[in-house]
Amino acid sequence: MRGDNLWTISRRTYGEGERYTLIFDANQDQVRDPDLIYPGQVLVLPDKDVVDAGQTGKRD
């Protein structure tokens, strides 16, 4: 979607923008900077059930 960024994708997918790091970590092969994503990129979104089962979305 136009204007998308990892924060809004995370908020729409997981209900929390703070979990954008999960998307970033899963897509490091194509996203070098979490502030820069481009039209046409196809991102991997980790399964919400796996995320809810114990991932906080925050890095140590």
C-alpha positions as CSV (number, residue, x, y, z in Angstrom):
1,M,0.0,0.0,0.0
2,R,1.1,3.5,-0.7
3,G,2.7,5.1,2.4
4,D,3.3,1.7,4.1
5,N,6.2,1.3,6.4
6,L,7.2,-1.5,8.7
7,W,5.5,0.1,11.7
8,T,2.1,0.3,10.0
9,I,2.4,-3.1,8.5
10,S,3.3,-4.5,12.0
11,R,0.4,-2.6,13.6
12,R,-2.0,-3.9,11.0
13,T,-0.7,-7.5,11.2
14,Y,0.2,-8.0,14.9
15,G,-1.8,-5.2,16.5
16,E,1.4,-3.5,17.7
17,G,3.7,-1.2,15.7
18,E,6.6,-2.0,18.1
19,R,6.8,-5.5,16.6
20,Y,8.2,-4.1,13.3
21,T,11.5,-5.6,14.3
22,L,10.1,-9.1,13.7
23,I,9.4,-8.1,10.1
24,F,12.7,-6.4,9.7
25,D,14.6,-9.4,11.1
26,A,12.7,-11.8,8.7
27,N,13.6,-9.7,5.7
28,Q,17.2,-8.6,6.3
29,D,18.1,-10.1,2.9
30,Q,16.2,-7.3,1.2
31,V,15.6,-4.5,3.8
32,R,18.9,-2.9,5.0
33,D,17.2,0.0,6.7
34,P,13.8,-0.5,8.5
35,D,12.9,3.1,7.6
36,L,13.3,2.4,3.9
37,I,11.0,0.0,2.1
38,Y,10.1,0.3,-1.6
39,P,7.1,-0.3,-3.8
40,G,7.0,-3.8,-5.2
41,Q,8.9,-5.4,-2.3
42,V,7.4,-8.6,-1.1
43,L,8.0,-9.0,2.6
44,V,7.9,-12.1,4.7
45,L,5.6,-11.7,7.7
46,P,6.2,-14.1,10.5
47,D,3.1,-16.0,11.5
48,K,1.0,-14.1,14.1
49,D,0.4,-17.2,16.2
50,V,4.2,-17.8,16.5
51,V,4.7,-14.2,17.4
52,D,1.9,-14.2,20.0
53,A,3.3,-17.4,21.5
54,G,6.4,-15.7,23.0
55,Q,8.0,-13.1,20.8
56,T,8.0,-9.5,22.2
57,G,9.2,-7.9,19.0
58,K,11.9,-6.1,21.0
59,R,15.6,-6.7,20.6
60,D,17.9,-7.4,23.5
